[in-house]
Amino acid sequence: MIKIQRQVILAPYTTLKIGGPARYFTVVKNLRELKESISWAKENKKEIFILGGGSNILLAKPWPGLVIKNEITGSEIIKETKKSVWYQAYSGENWQKFVEDSVRRHLYGLENLASIYGSVGAAPVQNIGAYGAELKDVFVSLEALNLKTGRSKIFKASDCHFAYRDSVFKKSLRGKYFIYRVTVKLSKEPRLNLSYGGIKEILLAKKIKTPTPKQIALAVTELRASKLPIPAILPNAGSFFKNPEVSEKEFKKLQKRWPEIKFFSGSKPNLIKIPAAWLIEQAGFKGRRYGAVGMYEKQALILVNYGGASAAQVLAQIKRVIKGVKTRFGLTLEPEVNIIPPLK
Ligand code: EPU
C-alpha cells in the first residue's frame, strides 16, 4: 500500500533548496508502488509531477496534484558481447553511482558524464551532456509508463528526438510519461573523447598515456569540482541557461563587434555555440549578488541560492540576466533548468 502524504515542502528534495508545497506526495520504490500511485492520481483526478534527483528544477508554485518521488533504484547488465555491454538502470538510481559502477567495470561511454547531479530517469529528458559527450551517444532505449493509462512503452533513440539539452520528454510528451528504466550500450574497448575542456591536460599532468574509464571520470570530477559549486554547500541547479546557438552569419557580426568572443561548434554544421557563461560575465553578472541570489563567482552560468532565496527572487534574477544579455548582445538566453510553471 502506498502512503500519500499531504502538504509536503519540496525544497529539501531539490538542489536549489526551493519549492513546494506539494498538496499530495508519495515515494515509490518499485513498479507496484508506481502503478498504485498512477491509479490513485487517476481515481482522485490529480495531476502527477515526477521528482527525481531534483537537480534541474525550479518549483516556483505549489503543486496542486500528486508529486511522485522516484526511488526505484538498481542497475544490471542485460546483454554482453565481445566488445559491448548493454547496461540498464532504474530511473530513480543516482546518476553518479551509475557512472561509478560502469567505470569500475572498466566500461567506456559514461566517463565524461561523471559527477553530474540527478537521477538516471532525468538523463534522457534533457539529454545530459558534458565535456563533449551526451547521453544520446550511448543511449539504446528506455521503458516508460503512460501517466494516464499506466501502460508501458519502449522508446528507442529515434523516438526520443534528442537534441542539445532536449528531447521529446521536454516537448510534446512533457509530463506525460514516467521513465521507468534506461538502457545504454557501453564499450569494453577504449573509445576516448578527451578533446574538450581540459581533460587531456589533467591526464598529461598525471603522466597518464592510456587512461582507464575510471581515470577519465576522476579527471572530469576534478575539473567540475574546480568550478562548479557543490549543491549541499551552495544550493544550485547546475547550468541555469543553455548556450545559445547562432548562424555563422550572425556570429560574424558579433565577432566583429567583440573580437574576444568565445565560441564552439554548434549542434548542427552551420551553427556556432556561444558560451552563455561568457555572455553573462560580460554583461556584468558574474559574482554579483542580488540579495540571496547571484551568478556564481567561478562560473557565471550557475545561479546560486546563497541561503533562504525564494522562487520569486530566482525568477527576478532569471529575468534580470536575460534582459542584461539581450540588451548588450541582442541574444535571448533560454533557461536550461525546468521551471514550473514555465516562464512566460
Ligand atoms: N566562461 C566564461 N565565464 C565563466 C565561465 C566560462 O567566460 O564564468 C567561458 C570560457 O571561455 C569557457 C566557456 O565559457 O571556455 C565554457 O565554459 P565551461 O567549459 O565551463 O562550460 P559551459 O559551456 O559553461 C557546459 C554545460 C555544462 C558542462 C560543461 C562542461 C551547458 C548549458 N552547460 O557549460 O553542463 O558541465 O559545458 O562540458 O551546455 C549542466 O548542464 O548543468 C552543466 C553543468
Boltz pocket constraint, residues with backbone or C-beta under 6 A from the ligand:
constraints:
  - pocket:
      binder: B
      contacts: [[A, 129], [A, 130], [A, 131], [A, 132], [A, 197], [A, 227], [A, 237], [A, 238], [A, 239], [A, 240], [A, 241], [A, 242], [A, 243], [A, 262], [A, 275], [A, 276], [A, 277], [A, 278], [A, 279], [A, 281], [A, 286], [A, 296], [A, 297], [A, 298], [A, 299], [A, 300], [A, 301], [A, 336]]
      max_distance: 6.0
